[in-house]
Amino acid sequence: MIGSVQAAGCISTTIAGALKAELNLAQNLVTNHRTNLALDTYNAMLIEISTLSSRHLIASTCGVGGISFSPALVLATDIRGLMAGLRTK
């Protein structure tokens, strides 16, 4: 999802790179059965996305194909879905 939001011009390459690195870290933690640390990493990402959005470093709205959306909400929802998947295992 990060790449799609970046491709739409909603976040900069730098922010997308940082979020991708954090996402990779969390996924590596999951792979290594470090679920609690992965959840902590996802929580940190949620805080970071909220902060970036409040500082207008993530667009408040963005459009793709005539559909408007909140990039921060889309990213946060995706991360929460990943977190929910870990909590049900």
C-alpha positions, 0 to 999 in steps of 0.5 A, a space after each residue: 500500500 505504501 508504494 501505491 500511496 507514493 505513486 499517487 503523489 500523496 507521500 514523498 519518496 523519503 517518507 515512503 522509504 522510511 515506512 517501507 523500512 519499518 514495515 520490513 522490520 516488523 515483517 522480519 520480526 514476525 518471521 522470527 516469532 517476535 510478535 510483541 516487538 512486531 506489534 510495537 513496531 506497527 504501533 510506532 508506525 501508527 504514531 508516525 503516520 499520525 504525526 506526519 499527517 498532522 504536520 502536513 507531510 502526508 497529504 490530507 486527501 489524495 485522488 486516484 482515478 477520480 476517487 478521493 481518499 485520506 492517505 493517512 487513513 488508508 495506511 493506518 487501516 492497512 497497518 491495523 489489519 496487519 496487527 489484527 492478523 497477528 493478534 488472532 494467531 
